[in-house]
Amino acid sequence: MTLLDVIALLDAMVRTSTPLVLAALAGLYAERAGLVDIGLEGKMLAAAFASAAMAAYSGSAWAGLGMGVVVSVVLALLHGYASITHRGNQVVSGLAINILASGLTVTLGIAWYQRGGQTPSLEGDARFQQIVLPLADTLREVPVIGPIWSELVSGHSVLVYAAFLAVPLTAWIVYRTRFGLRLRAVGENPAAVDTAGISVTALRYQAMVLTGVLCGLAGTYLSVAQNASFGRDMTAGKGYLALAALIFAKWKPWPVMFTCLLFGMLEAIEARLQGTRIPGIGEIPVQFIQALPYILTVVLLAGFIGRATAPKASGVPYVKER
């Protein structure tokens, strides 16, 4: 394998891991605040449809991004309303959002576009284009450094750079700010936070807004940057993979990024292995290759994660003591 092949593989890894990074960071905010959110999948899917539909209508990728974020935040607040205000079962609420998004996106897609649930193809300003960084063309012919800068670092959409910048930003917010301190405290001991005169409800709703924003970015990336339209169930379980990455990384931002990169590498390898023949075995079944990321998820969580302790108040509705 040549250097260019390695760079191409790493480039595909970065692109495929971007929605996982955004969704896993979204789950991190929710769970650090004591809320189990398995509705990441549904929020991503709804945002993907809303952003593609708005981008097709307006011709602006940024308008699509705004609509995707708004729809995702609304669903996040809906989950918060059920889980925080009414202290409902958080797993059931998240599943309901996933089911709602899966059915509603297809229904609206068929009703509006008559394309089997798919939105019109996006072109020009309706899509997020690749950004060519300074000196990318100048350094292209320089050995080693040139291909890395021009092919691996440069040439991604703004949402890819936003996803990886969100990792240090999240680490700073969670561990270096007053909001982050309160967020972690409310996920561990909400009664102590309440006793200190800080609203547990307000903090948890703020966490849900951040979760919605990040899921909106992830869904928009899928339909308006990585692809050129929305397709039925196009998230394909990425929300659940993001949750698995979050658990494997033990709810810490930097390990979350590296775990998502690992899953992204598997997806990139999957695309390259299709049609490959192994001596004595023959061609690898495409179904097995497509299942590789999910198989690894089960293996990692079952055998290699060690003891992963979630925030103590995660999944437990808070009832204020009188």
Disulfide bonds with the S-S distance in Angstrom:
none
